[in-house]
């Protein structure tokens, strides 16, 4: 059975909204969310990388600069990667 991107996003949202964050600092919440998402991705056989460097491109496709994204999940098999900002 093929899982759609929408179903994947819904599953990810359900995971994040079940996390217990009461009494945690913003930094601790960010760490908990990041760890939970990375664990979820690995359980699906995907790779996850924190503070991933990404290329920023102009409309014409030429390289403009580099940036960082909180977490990137590489799903492989021709499926779209997930770029996640926390």
N, C-alpha and C positions, 0 to 999 in steps of 0.2 A: 504494500500500500504506500502510495506517495503522499508525503505530508506537505501541504502547501506552506508558503512563507507566512501567510496569515495565521495558520494553525501553530506554527513554530513561535511566532511572536506572542500569540495568546498564551501558549504554554510558558513562555519566559515571563510574561507579565504575572501569571498566576503564581509562579515561583517567587518572584520578587515581593509580591503583596502578602505572602505568607511569612516572610521573615520577621522575626521578633527583633525590634529595635528600640523598645522602651528603655529610657535611661542611658542610651548610648550617645556619645559625642558624634558630631558630623563625621569626623575622621573614622571613627569606629564603624559607623553605619556604612560609609563608603567601602571600607575594607570587607565588611560582612557581605554586602551586595556583590562586590567584585569576586570574592571567593566563591559565593554561591553560584554565580553565573559561570565562572570558569569550571567548577565541578560539574555543573549541568552539561556544559559543552563536552567535557571529557567523557562523561558517561554515555554520550551519544556517539563517541568515536571521532569527535571533531577536535581541532586544536584551538586553544585560546591564548592570546598574548596580551599582557598588560602593557600600557604605555607604548603602544605600537606606533612606529613612525610611518606616516603616510605621505604620499606625494600630493601636492596641491597643483592642479592643472588649470590652465586658462581654457576658455571656450574652444579655442582652436586645437587644444590637446597638448600644447607645449608646457613644459614644466615651469611653474611660477615660483614654488617654494616648497618647504617641507613643514609638516606639523605633527602633532601627536594626538592619538585618540585613546581614551581610557582603556578600552578593551576591544579587541577584534577577534571574532570567532570565524575561523575558516572551516566551512562545512564540506568543501571538496565535492567531487563527483559532479561538477558543473553547477552546483547550487550557489546562490548568492552568499557572499560573506555577510556577517552581521557586524556593523560598526556601532559600538555602544559607548555613549557618554553618560557618566554617572554623576 
